[in-house]
Amino acid sequence: MPLKSRIETTIANAIAQAQGGQAPPKLAAALDYAVNPGGARIRPTIAMSVSFACGDDRPEVSNAAAAAIELIHCASLVHDDMPCFDDADIRRGKPSVHKAFGEPLALLTGDSLIIMAFEVLARAAEHDPARAISLIRILGESTGMPGGICAGQGWESEDKIDLGAYHRAKTGALFTAATRMGAAAAGEDPEAWTELGARIGEAFQVADDLRDALYDEATLGKPAHQDEIHDRPNAVAALGVRGAISRLEDILGGAISSIPSCPGEAMLCEMVRKQAERLTPVVPSRQTV
C-alpha cells in the first residue's frame, strides 16, 4: 500500500473509533472536520519515509507513528486558531473549527485529537511494546513542556522571547518527532535522526515566514501577514525576502547532508529535495526585497 494510503487509512480508523458508541454527534463531526480534508501531511510523510528507508519491518507501528504525529499537528491547528491565540477565521480554505462549531467544541476537539494520538500509539503496542513505548515518549516530549509545541505556544505569552527556543518548539518539535519516530518505529536509534528533523523543521519555519509575508489569504488558505499583525519574530523581518530564501536553501542543503546511512538513503535525499521545491516560495515581482 502506498505511504499516503497507509497514513490516511490509519487516521480514518482512529477517527471512526472515536466516533463510535454513544459519541456526542457535534464533537464527533468536529473531529473529522478538523482532520479532513488534510493538508500536505508533511510530518507523517517524513515519518513514514524514514521508517521505510530503515526497513519498515513493523508496518503497523510505522502507520501508528505517522498517524499520531498528524493528529497532534491537527490538534495544534485547532487550538492555534482559537480567539485566545490567533483568532483565525480560515484554515485550509474553510472556516476554522471554532467558527464552524463554536469555541467550546473547538477546545474539546483539540483535546480529543491529542488523546487520540496517544491511544493510536498505545494500540500499536500489541505489535511491538518496546517500540510503542519509545514512540509515546518521543511524541510526549515533542508535544508538552519544556520543548514541545505547547512550550512553543507558551513563548508567545512571554515579555522576552528566546527566538531559537521558540522556533525549535513551535515548529521544529514535530518535525524532529517525525524523523525520530520514523526511525524508532523501524527499530533504529532515533537520536541519529534528530539533526535531520531539526533542519527540516527550521526550513519549514523560514518557509512559513516567507509565505506569510508574500502571499495572500486566498493563496495560503488561512489568514496572511500574521507575523506582522502580531509582531512576531520572523526570518523575513530579520533577513529580508532574498536573505530568508538564501537561508532556506542553506538549511535544506544541510538537511540532505545530515541523513544517516541507511538502505533508503537515496530515496530520503529525493524526498527532501521535493520538499525543498514545495517549500521555496515564488517571489512576486512586485515584492520589495
C-alpha positions as YAML, in Angstrom:
chain: A
units: angstrom
residues:
- id: 1
  name: MET
  ca: [0.00, 0.00, 0.00]
- id: 2
  name: PRO
  ca: [1.41, 3.48, -0.88]
- id: 3
  name: LEU
  ca: [2.62, 5.61, 2.04]
- id: 4
  name: LYS
  ca: [-0.15, 8.19, 1.63]
- id: 5
  name: SER
  ca: [-2.83, 5.49, 1.68]
- id: 6
  name: ARG
  ca: [-1.34, 3.97, 4.82]
- id: 7
  name: ILE
  ca: [-1.37, 7.34, 6.56]
- id: 8
  name: GLU
  ca: [-4.94, 8.20, 5.55]
- id: 9
  name: THR
  ca: [-6.29, 4.75, 6.41]
- id: 10
  name: THR
  ca: [-4.77, 4.82, 9.90]
- id: 11
  name: ILE
  ca: [-6.08, 8.33, 10.58]
- id: 12
  name: ALA
  ca: [-9.54, 7.41, 9.28]
- id: 13
  name: ASN
  ca: [-9.64, 4.33, 11.53]
- id: 14
  name: ALA
  ca: [-8.70, 6.42, 14.57]
- id: 15
  name: ILE
  ca: [-11.41, 8.98, 13.82]
- id: 16
  name: ALA
  ca: [-14.00, 6.26, 13.22]
- id: 17
  name: GLN
  ca: [-13.18, 4.63, 16.55]
- id: 18
  name: ALA
  ca: [-13.60, 7.96, 18.35]
- id: 19
  name: GLN
  ca: [-16.97, 8.48, 16.65]
- id: 20
  name: GLY
  ca: [-18.30, 5.09, 17.71]
- id: 21
  name: GLY
  ca: [-20.61, 4.11, 20.52]
- id: 22
  name: GLN
  ca: [-22.63, 6.94, 22.05]
- id: 23
  name: ALA
  ca: [-20.29, 9.75, 20.99]
- id: 24
  name: PRO
  ca: [-21.80, 13.26, 21.08]
- id: 25
  name: PRO
  ca: [-22.67, 13.95, 17.42]
- id: 26
  name: LYS
  ca: [-21.36, 17.52, 17.15]
- id: 27
  name: LEU
  ca: [-18.00, 16.71, 18.70]
- id: 28
  name: ALA
  ca: [-17.76, 13.55, 16.58]
- id: 29
  name: ALA
  ca: [-18.36, 15.65, 13.45]
- id: 30
  name: ALA
  ca: [-15.83, 18.25, 14.57]
- id: 31
  name: LEU
  ca: [-13.12, 15.59, 14.86]
- id: 32
  name: ASP
  ca: [-13.49, 14.66, 11.21]
- id: 33
  name: TYR
  ca: [-13.80, 18.32, 10.18]
- id: 34
  name: ALA
  ca: [-10.52, 19.20, 11.91]
- id: 35
  name: VAL
  ca: [-8.56, 16.43, 10.22]
- id: 36
  name: ASN
  ca: [-10.15, 16.17, 6.75]
- id: 37
  name: PRO
  ca: [-9.51, 17.08, 4.09]
- id: 38
  name: GLY
  ca: [-5.93, 17.13, 5.28]
- id: 39
  name: GLY
  ca: [-3.16, 19.43, 4.20]
- id: 40
  name: ALA
  ca: [0.04, 18.13, 2.67]
- id: 41
  name: ARG
  ca: [0.52, 15.61, 5.54]
- id: 42
  name: ILE
  ca: [4.19, 16.62, 5.55]
- id: 43
  name: ARG
  ca: [5.05, 15.38, 9.04]
- id: 44
  name: PRO
  ca: [3.56, 11.88, 8.70]
- id: 45
  name: THR
  ca: [5.06, 11.57, 5.22]
- id: 46
  name: ILE
  ca: [8.50, 12.31, 6.65]
- id: 47
  name: ALA
  ca: [7.97, 9.77, 9.44]
- id: 48
  name: MET
  ca: [6.84, 7.09, 7.02]
- id: 49
  name: SER
  ca: [9.69, 7.87, 4.62]
- id: 50
  name: VAL
  ca: [12.28, 7.48, 7.38]
- id: 51
  name: SER
  ca: [10.69, 4.26, 8.59]
- id: 52
  name: PHE
  ca: [10.58, 2.90, 5.04]
- id: 53
  name: ALA
  ca: [14.22, 3.87, 4.50]
- id: 54
  name: CYS
  ca: [15.16, 1.99, 7.69]
- id: 55
  name: GLY
  ca: [13.38, -1.21, 6.67]
- id: 56
  name: ASP
  ca: [9.74, -0.75, 7.83]
- id: 57
  name: ASP
  ca: [9.69, -4.21, 9.40]
- id: 58
  name: ARG
  ca: [6.71, -3.36, 11.64]
- id: 59
  name: PRO
  ca: [4.35, -1.50, 9.26]
- id: 60
  name: GLU
  ca: [1.55, -1.32, 11.82]
- id: 61
  name: VAL
  ca: [3.88, 0.53, 14.18]
- id: 62
  name: SER
  ca: [5.07, 2.86, 11.43]
- id: 63
  name: ASN
  ca: [1.47, 3.61, 10.48]
- id: 64
  name: ALA
  ca: [0.65, 4.44, 14.09]
- id: 65
  name: ALA
  ca: [3.66, 6.75, 14.41]
- id: 66
  name: ALA
  ca: [2.72, 8.70, 11.30]
- id: 67
  name: ALA
  ca: [-0.96, 8.99, 12.22]
- id: 68
  name: ALA
  ca: [-0.19, 10.09, 15.77]
- id: 69
  name: ILE
  ca: [2.05, 12.93, 14.59]
- id: 70
  name: GLU
  ca: [-0.63, 14.20, 12.20]
- id: 71
  name: LEU
  ca: [-3.34, 14.04, 14.88]
- id: 72
  name: ILE
  ca: [-1.17, 16.13, 17.22]
- id: 73
  name: HIS
  ca: [-0.48, 18.59, 14.40]
- id: 74
  name: CYS
  ca: [-4.20, 18.93, 13.60]
- id: 75
  name: ALA
  ca: [-4.95, 19.44, 17.30]
- id: 76
  name: SER
  ca: [-2.40, 22.25, 17.43]
- id: 77
  name: LEU
  ca: [-4.02, 23.96, 14.45]
- id: 78
  name: VAL
  ca: [-7.45, 23.84, 16.10]
- id: 79
  name: HIS
  ca: [-6.07, 25.42, 19.27]
- id: 80
  name: ASP
  ca: [-3.87, 27.95, 17.44]
- id: 81
  name: ASP
  ca: [-6.87, 29.29, 15.51]
- id: 82
  name: MET
  ca: [-8.96, 29.98, 18.60]
- id: 83
  name: PRO
  ca: [-9.66, 33.57, 19.71]
- id: 84
  name: CYS
  ca: [-7.31, 33.26, 22.70]
- id: 85
  name: PHE
  ca: [-4.40, 32.72, 20.29]
- id: 86
  name: ASP
  ca: [-4.50, 33.71, 16.60]
- id: 87
  name: ASP
  ca: [-8.28, 34.26, 16.30]
- id: 88
  name: ALA
  ca: [-8.16, 32.90, 12.74]
- id: 89
  name: ASP
  ca: [-11.38, 32.51, 10.77]
- id: 90
  name: ILE
  ca: [-9.96, 30.31, 7.99]
- id: 91
  name: ARG
  ca: [-7.91, 27.11, 7.98]
- id: 92
  name: ARG
  ca: [-7.13, 25.00, 4.90]
- id: 93
  name: GLY
  ca: [-9.53, 27.12, 2.86]
- id: 94
  name: LYS
  ca: [-12.60, 26.60, 5.08]
- id: 95
  name: PRO
  ca: [-13.91, 28.07, 8.36]
- id: 96
  name: SER
  ca: [-11.71, 27.17, 11.31]
- id: 97
  name: VAL
  ca: [-13.17, 24.73, 13.82]
- id: 98
  name: HIS
  ca: [-14.20, 27.38, 16.34]
- id: 99
  name: LYS
  ca: [-16.02, 29.26, 13.58]
- id: 100
  name: ALA
  ca: [-17.80, 26.14, 12.35]
- id: 101
  name: PHE
  ca: [-18.60, 24.54, 15.71]
- id: 102
  name: GLY
  ca: [-18.06, 27.21, 18.39]
- id: 103
  name: GLU
  ca: [-15.27, 27.73, 20.90]
- id: 104
  name: PRO
  ca: [-16.23, 25.05, 23.46]
- id: 105
  name: LEU
  ca: [-16.33, 22.29, 20.85]
- id: 106
  name: ALA
  ca: [-13.12, 23.56, 19.25]
- id: 107
  name: LEU
  ca: [-11.32, 23.26, 22.58]
- id: 108
  name: LEU
  ca: [-12.68, 19.76, 23.10]
- id: 109
  name: THR
  ca: [-11.79, 18.80, 19.53]
- id: 110
  name: GLY
  ca: [-8.16, 19.75, 20.00]
- id: 111
  name: ASP
  ca: [-8.01, 17.97, 23.35]
- id: 112
  name: SER
  ca: [-9.65, 14.84, 21.92]
- id: 113
  name: LEU
  ca: [-7.21, 14.70, 18.99]
- id: 114
  name: ILE
  ca: [-4.23, 14.87, 21.38]
- id: 115
  name: ILE
  ca: [-5.61, 12.00, 23.44]
- id: 116
  name: MET
  ca: [-6.42, 10.06, 20.26]
- id: 117
  name: ALA
  ca: [-2.81, 10.32, 19.10]
- id: 118
  name: PHE
  ca: [-1.55, 8.58, 22.22]
- id: 119
  name: GLU
  ca: [-4.32, 5.98, 22.02]
- id: 120
  name: VAL
  ca: [-3.15, 5.13, 18.49]
- id: 121
  name: LEU
  ca: [0.38, 4.56, 19.77]
- id: 122
  name: ALA
  ca: [-0.84, 2.54, 22.76]
- id: 123
  name: ARG
  ca: [-2.78, 0.22, 20.46]
- id: 124
  name: ALA
  ca: [0.38, -0.28, 18.38]
- id: 125
  name: ALA
  ca: [1.98, -1.87, 21.45]
- id: 126
  name: GLU
  ca: [0.35, -5.19, 20.57]
- id: 127
  name: HIS
  ca: [2.72, -5.34, 17.59]
- id: 128
  name: ASP
  ca: [5.87, -4.23, 19.42]
- id: 129
  name: PRO
  ca: [5.59, -2.97, 23.02]
- id: 130
  name: ALA
  ca: [9.13, -1.57, 23.27]
- id: 131
  name: ARG
  ca: [8.84, 0.45, 20.09]
- id: 132
  name: ALA
  ca: [5.41, 1.75, 21.07]
- id: 133
  name: ILE
  ca: [6.75, 2.97, 24.42]
- id: 134
  name: SER
  ca: [9.60, 4.74, 22.65]
- id: 135
  name: LEU
  ca: [7.12, 6.43, 20.29]
- id: 136
  name: ILE
  ca: [4.90, 7.56, 23.17]
- id: 137
  name: ARG
  ca: [7.91, 9.09, 24.92]
- id: 138
  name: ILE
  ca: [9.12, 10.92, 21.81]
- id: 139
  name: LEU
  ca: [5.70, 12.30, 20.98]
- id: 140
  name: GLY
  ca: [5.14, 13.37, 24.58]
- id: 141
  name: GLU
  ca: [8.42, 15.28, 24.61]
- id: 142
  name: SER
  ca: [7.55, 16.94, 21.31]
- id: 143
  name: THR
  ca: [4.06, 17.94, 22.42]
- id: 144
  name: GLY
  ca: [4.47, 19.19, 26.01]
- id: 145
  name: MET
  ca: [6.98, 21.04, 28.13]
- id: 146
  name: PRO
  ca: [9.73, 22.15, 28.15]
- id: 147
  name: GLY
  ca: [10.48, 21.86, 24.43]
- id: 148
  name: GLY
  ca: [7.33, 20.71, 22.67]
- id: 149
  name: ILE
  ca: [4.68, 22.60, 20.75]
- id: 150
  name: CYS
  ca: [2.90, 23.65, 23.97]
- id: 151
  name: ALA
  ca: [6.12, 25.37, 25.01]
- id: 152
  name: GLY
  ca: [6.28, 26.99, 21.57]
- id: 153
  name: GLN
  ca: [2.83, 28.47, 22.04]
- id: 154
  name: GLY
  ca: [3.78, 29.48, 25.57]
- id: 155
  name: TRP
  ca: [6.70, 31.59, 24.36]
- id: 156
  name: GLU
  ca: [4.22, 33.92, 22.65]
- id: 157
  name: SER
  ca: [2.95, 34.97, 26.11]
- id: 158
  name: GLU
  ca: [6.42, 35.92, 27.38]
- id: 159
  name: ASP
  ca: [7.66, 39.52, 27.52]
- id: 160
  name: LYS
  ca: [11.04, 38.44, 26.12]
- id: 161
  name: ILE
  ca: [11.19, 35.67, 23.55]
- id: 162
  name: ASP
  ca: [14.12, 33.29, 23.12]
- id: 163
  name: LEU
  ca: [13.83, 33.10, 19.32]
- id: 164
  name: GLY
  ca: [15.79, 29.87, 18.94]
- id: 165
  name: ALA
  ca: [13.83, 28.06, 21.65]
- id: 166
  name: TYR
  ca: [10.58, 29.48, 20.26]
- id: 167
  name: HIS
  ca: [11.18, 28.19, 16.74]
- id: 168
  name: ARG
  ca: [12.53, 24.82, 17.90]
- id: 169
  name: ALA
  ca: [9.41, 24.24, 19.99]
- id: 170
  name: LYS
  ca: [6.71, 25.93, 17.92]
- id: 171
  name: THR
  ca: [7.63, 24.46, 14.54]
- id: 172
  name: GLY
  ca: [10.66, 22.23, 14.88]
- id: 173
  name: ALA
  ca: [9.40, 19.88, 17.58]
- id: 174
  name: LEU
  ca: [7.02, 17.88, 15.42]
- id: 175
  name: PHE
  ca: [9.49, 17.65, 12.54]
- id: 176
  name: THR
  ca: [12.12, 16.29, 14.90]
- id: 177
  name: ALA
  ca: [9.46, 13.93, 16.24]
- id: 178
  name: ALA
  ca: [8.70, 12.81, 12.69]
- id: 179
  name: THR
  ca: [12.24, 11.70, 11.86]
- id: 180
  name: ARG
  ca: [12.89, 10.23, 15.31]
- id: 181
  name: MET
  ca: [9.57, 8.36, 15.43]
- id: 182
  name: GLY
  ca: [10.05, 7.06, 11.91]
- id: 183
  name: ALA
  ca: [13.38, 5.58, 12.94]
- id: 184
  name: ALA
  ca: [12.07, 4.25, 16.27]
- id: 185
  name: ALA
  ca: [9.10, 2.60, 14.53]
- id: 186
  name: ALA
  ca: [11.59, 0.65, 12.40]
- id: 187
  name: GLY
  ca: [13.72, -0.32, 15.39]
- id: 188
  name: GLU
  ca: [16.55, 2.13, 14.72]
- id: 189
  name: ASP
  ca: [18.20, 4.60, 17.11]
- id: 190
  name: PRO
  ca: [16.03, 7.74, 17.00]
- id: 191
  name: GLU
  ca: [18.82, 10.03, 18.21]
- id: 192
  name: ALA
  ca: [20.74, 9.56, 14.96]
- id: 193
  name: TRP
  ca: [17.81, 11.14, 13.12]
- id: 194
  name: THR
  ca: [17.40, 14.20, 15.32]
- id: 195
  name: GLU
  ca: [19.50, 16.56, 13.20]
- id: 196
  name: LEU
  ca: [17.56, 15.79, 10.02]
- id: 197
  name: GLY
  ca: [14.26, 16.58, 11.71]
- id: 198
  name: ALA
  ca: [15.63, 19.74, 13.28]
- id: 199
  name: ARG
  ca: [16.90, 21.01, 9.94]
- id: 200
  name: ILE
  ca: [13.64, 20.25, 8.15]
- id: 201
  name: GLY
  ca: [11.75, 21.99, 10.94]
- id: 202
  name: GLU
  ca: [13.96, 25.07, 10.71]
- id: 203
  name: ALA
  ca: [13.48, 25.13, 6.94]
- id: 204
  name: PHE
  ca: [9.73, 24.87, 7.31]
- id: 205
  name: GLN
  ca: [9.71, 27.79, 9.78]
- id: 206
  name: VAL
  ca: [11.64, 30.03, 7.39]
- id: 207
  name: ALA
  ca: [9.40, 28.96, 4.51]
- id: 208
  name: ASP
  ca: [6.31, 29.67, 6.61]
- id: 209
  name: ASP
  ca: [7.64, 33.13, 7.42]
- id: 210
  name: LEU
  ca: [8.16, 33.78, 3.72]
- id: 211
  name: ARG
  ca: [4.71, 32.57, 2.71]
- id: 212
  name: ASP
  ca: [3.09, 34.64, 5.46]
- id: 213
  name: ALA
  ca: [4.89, 37.76, 4.21]
- id: 214
  name: LEU
  ca: [4.49, 37.19, 0.47]
- id: 215
  name: TYR
  ca: [1.13, 35.51, -0.09]
- id: 216
  name: ASP
  ca: [-2.50, 36.46, 0.49]
- id: 217
  name: GLU
  ca: [-5.24, 34.58, 2.35]
- id: 218
  name: ALA
  ca: [-6.67, 33.03, -0.82]
- id: 219
  name: THR
  ca: [-3.30, 31.53, -1.72]
- id: 220
  name: LEU
  ca: [-2.48, 30.34, 1.79]
- id: 221
  name: GLY
  ca: [-5.92, 29.04, 2.73]
- id: 222
  name: LYS
  ca: [-5.51, 30.80, 6.08]
- id: 223
  name: PRO
  ca: [-5.00, 34.41, 7.26]
- id: 224
  name: ALA
  ca: [-1.90, 36.09, 5.84]
- id: 225
  name: HIS
  ca: [0.57, 38.58, 7.36]
- id: 226
  name: GLN
  ca: [0.03, 37.22, 10.86]
- id: 227
  name: ASP
  ca: [3.68, 37.73, 11.88]
- id: 228
  name: GLU
  ca: [3.39, 41.44, 11.12]
- id: 229
  name: ILE
  ca: [-0.04, 41.77, 12.74]
- id: 230
  name: HIS
  ca: [1.02, 40.01, 15.94]
- id: 231
  name: ASP
  ca: [4.56, 41.48, 15.90]
- id: 232
  name: ARG
  ca: [6.16, 38.02, 15.94]
- id: 233
  name: PRO
  ca: [9.85, 37.46, 15.30]
- id: 234
  name: ASN
  ca: [10.39, 36.01, 11.84]
- id: 235
  name: ALA
  ca: [13.05, 35.37, 9.21]
- id: 236
  name: VAL
  ca: [11.75, 37.93, 6.72]
- id: 237
  name: ALA
  ca: [11.92, 40.75, 9.24]
- id: 238
  name: ALA
  ca: [15.44, 39.71, 10.23]
- id: 239
  name: LEU
  ca: [16.92, 38.85, 6.82]
- id: 240
  name: GLY
  ca: [14.67, 40.32, 4.14]
- id: 241
  name: VAL
  ca: [12.98, 38.19, 1.48]
- id: 242
  name: ARG
  ca: [16.09, 37.30, -0.51]
- id: 243
  name: GLY
  ca: [18.09, 36.64, 2.64]
- id: 244
  name: ALA
  ca: [15.38, 34.37, 4.01]
- id: 245
  name: ILE
  ca: [15.23, 32.39, 0.75]
- id: 246
  name: SER
  ca: [19.02, 32.00, 0.79]
- id: 247
  name: ARG
  ca: [18.84, 30.84, 4.40]
- id: 248
  name: LEU
  ca: [16.14, 28.33, 3.46]
- id: 249
  name: GLU
  ca: [18.28, 26.87, 0.69]
- id: 250
  name: ASP
  ca: [21.28, 26.55, 3.03]
- id: 251
  name: ILE
  ca: [19.20, 24.74, 5.66]
- id: 252
  name: LEU
  ca: [17.78, 22.27, 3.15]
- id: 253
  name: GLY
  ca: [21.25, 21.53, 1.80]
- id: 254
  name: GLY
  ca: [22.37, 20.77, 5.34]
- id: 255
  name: ALA
  ca: [19.33, 18.53, 5.84]
- id: 256
  name: ILE
  ca: [20.35, 16.33, 2.92]
- id: 257
  name: SER
  ca: [23.89, 16.09, 4.26]
- id: 258
  name: SER
  ca: [22.63, 15.05, 7.69]
- id: 259
  name: ILE
  ca: [20.72, 11.94, 6.52]
- id: 260
  name: PRO
  ca: [22.24, 8.91, 8.30]
- id: 261
  name: SER
  ca: [23.46, 5.97, 6.25]
- id: 262
  name: CYS
  ca: [20.54, 3.59, 5.66]
- id: 263
  name: PRO
  ca: [19.16, 1.34, 2.91]
- id: 264
  name: GLY
  ca: [16.81, 4.09, 1.71]
- id: 265
  name: GLU
  ca: [19.26, 6.97, 1.87]
- id: 266
  name: ALA
  ca: [18.86, 7.91, -1.81]
- id: 267
  name: MET
  ca: [15.08, 7.88, -1.50]
- id: 268
  name: LEU
  ca: [15.23, 10.18, 1.51]
- id: 269
  name: CYS
  ca: [17.51, 12.60, -0.31]
- id: 270
  name: GLU
  ca: [14.95, 12.80, -3.09]
- id: 271
  name: MET
  ca: [12.14, 13.32, -0.58]
- id: 272
  name: VAL
  ca: [13.97, 16.27, 0.99]
- id: 273
  name: ARG
  ca: [14.64, 17.75, -2.46]
- id: 274
  name: LYS
  ca: [10.94, 17.53, -3.31]
- id: 275
  name: GLN
  ca: [10.05, 19.19, -0.02]
- id: 276
  name: ALA
  ca: [12.55, 21.93, -0.87]
- id: 277
  name: GLU
  ca: [10.73, 22.60, -4.13]
- id: 278
  name: ARG
  ca: [7.41, 22.70, -2.27]
- id: 279
  name: LEU
  ca: [8.67, 24.98, 0.46]
- id: 280
  name: THR
  ca: [10.59, 27.58, -1.55]
- id: 281
  name: PRO
  ca: [8.12, 30.39, -2.34]
- id: 282
  name: VAL
  ca: [7.91, 32.11, -5.68]
- id: 283
  name: VAL
  ca: [8.73, 35.76, -5.03]
- id: 284
  name: PRO
  ca: [6.09, 38.05, -6.56]
- id: 285
  name: SER
  ca: [7.68, 40.52, -8.98]
- id: 286
  name: ARG
  ca: [6.08, 43.45, -7.15]
- id: 287
  name: GLN
  ca: [7.58, 42.42, -3.81]
- id: 288
  name: THR
  ca: [10.32, 44.65, -2.44]
- id: 289
  name: VAL
  ca: [13.28, 42.50, -1.49]
...
